[in-house]
Amino acid sequence: MNGKFTIDFEGRDYTVEGGERAAAAAKGGGAPVGRGQWYITLGPKAITSLEVLPGESDSALRERIRVWLAEHPEMPNAEDIVFGGG
C-alpha cells in the first residue's frame, strides 16, 4: 500500500496516510508521526488512526477502514479534531 491514498465512503473522500518516523515527519512539514499507524482524515479533520497490520493487503486495509467508518457514523459530524492542534 502506498503511503497516502484516498478512500470514498458514503460520498465523502477520506485521506489515509501512513505515519512516518518523527524525524522524517518533521522534515516533511508536519506529516503524521508513527510508522505503525494509518491516519484517516476528512479535509483537515482528524477522524481516527488504525494500527498497521503486517502483511495486510490493500483491499483488506480499505475494507477495515470502511468497517470502522460504518461503526462510527458520528465522526464526520463530531466536534472538529484537527491534527497539529489547530
HELIX and SHEET records of a PDB file:
HELIX    1   1 ALA A   22  LYS A   27  1                                   6    
HELIX    2   2 ASP A   58  GLU A   71  1                                  14    
HELIX    3   3 MET A   75  ASN A   77  5                                   3    
HELIX    4   4 PHE A   83  GLY A   85  5                                   3    
SHEET    1   A 4 LYS A   4  PHE A   9  0                                        
SHEET    2   A 4 ARG A  12  GLY A  18 -1                                        
SHEET    3   A 4 GLN A  37  LEU A  42 -1                                        
SHEET    4   A 4 LYS A  45  GLU A  51 -1                                        
END                                                                             
